[in-house]
């Protein structure tokens, strides 16, 4: 079982300079993929911010929160994330940690609270590998992360993982893989 961090999912959903690396990491690490509730929360919010900025010109997290409060989460974002989870057979697991573990790990490894929860959830489930671009997880002794980046060989077409190509939404054709 391998936990996928938010940044891997983000770079697959949104065409970035790291999209190919993210796909290569998945190719090199075939397994049962899981995300915890923290990662699910982060990918929904970061993808919504990306969508709102490119579709409606809404800038920043605070403005995005105001927009969401008024209009709700965009169906396009939710559907794209659900489709990605389906195509990669990603299973959602609850985040699990104790208050004592949280504070101890937070202080000992100098992590952000969300990364601490992800690391502790991995520890609880016996997950030994996290796929991420986040260097902070290298500090965690019970986790290993993939850091080999090669050209894609098996999955030459991004369609293998990408839910929908960005064809309808003109403004993001160069920086977005998901159709908004």
N, C-alpha and C positions, 0 to 999 in steps of 0.2 A: 504494500500500500504506500502510495506517494502523495504527499500534500502539495497541491499547486498553490503558489502564492498569487496574490492579486496582480502583481506586475506581469507575470507570465500571461495570465488571462487577458489583461489590458492590451498587451502588445500583439495578441492574436486577434482580438476584436477590432483594434484600431491600428491601421497600417502605420507603422513607425519604423525608424532605422533598426529597431531590435526585433521586428516581427519574424524575420528569417531565423534569428538566433533562438527565439522562443519556440518556434516550430521544430528546430533542430534538437533542442533540449527534450521536447516531447518524444521525438523520434528515437533518441538515444536512451530514453528511459521508459520503455513501455511497461505498464503495470496497471493496477487498479488505481485510478486517480480519485482523490477526495479533496474537498475544501471544507473548512469549518465555517461557522456562522459569521465570524469576523471577516473572512475573505469574501463570503457572499455579500455581506453588507458593503464592504469596500468596493467591490466591482460594480455593484449596482449604482452606488453614489458617484464614483469616478467616471463611469460611462455616461451617467446622466449629465454630469457637468460638461463632459466633452460634447455630448449631443446638443445640449442647450446653447453652448457657446457657438457651435458651428451652424445650428439650425436657426436660432433666434437671437444670436449676438449677446446672450446672457454671459457675463464675465464673473468668474470667481464663485467660491463655495457659498458665500453669504447670499449673493444674488440668486444663485441656483436654489438655495433653500426657500427663499421667498417665492420663487416661481413654482416650485413643487407644492408649497403650501396652498397656492392659488389654483393650480392646474392638476396636481398629482404627478406621479411618475409617468413618463412617456411610455406607451405600450411598445413602441419600436425598440426601446432599450431593453425592457423586460423580456420581450420575445426573442431578441438576439441573444441575450444571456441564457435564457432557457434552451434555445437551440444549440448553443455552444456546449452547454452541460450535457445535453442529449447526445450530440455527435461524439463527444469525448468520453461518454459514459461516466461523467463525474458524479460521485455520490456526496451528498451533503451530510456532514457529521456535526453534532452539537459541540460547541466549544466547552471544554471542561477544565477547571482549575479551582484551587482553593484560594481564599484570600491570603493566607500565609505564603503559599507558593508564589502568588502574583507579586507581592512586595519583595520577597527574597530574590526572585529571579530578575525583577525589574532593577533592583539596586545592584545585584551582583554582576549582571551582564550589560547594564546600561542600555536597555532596549526601550523602544516606544511601548506604551501599554498594549496596543493592538498586536505588535510583534511578540510581546511576552505571552499574551494569551494564545497566539498561534503556536509558539514553541511549547508551552505547557500542554496544549491539546495534543500535540504530536507525542509528547512524553506519555501522557495518559493512555493513548491508543497504541503505543509501541511503534509509532511511525518513525522510521529512521532517516528518511529522505524527504527533503523539501526542494521543489524546483522553484527557484527564485533568482532575481538579479540583485537582491538585497544582501549586501556584504555583512550586515549585522548578524545574520544567522550563522555565520562562520564561527562566532563566539560560543555557540551552544554546543556543548560536548556530546549531547545525545542525538544531534542532527548532522547529516552530511548533505551537501548540496552539489548539484551538477554545475561544473564550470567549464565544460568542454564545448566549444562553439566551432562547428564545422559547417561546410556547405550541406544543404539538404540533398540527400540522395534518394531516399525512398519516397518522400512526399514532395515531388517537384511542383505540384499545383497547390496553391494555397487553399483551394476548395476542399482539400482533404480535411481541414479543420475549421475553416471559416464558415460561419452560418450563411452570410449573404454578402455578395459583393456590392460595393458602393457604385451603383450605376444611376440610380434615380436622383440622388442628392448631389448636384453638381459641385457645390462648394467644397465638398470633402473628398472628391475623387482621388486626390493625391495624398490625403493624410488619414483616410478612414477606410476600413474594409467593410464595415457594416452599412447596409442601406438604411438611411434615415428617412 
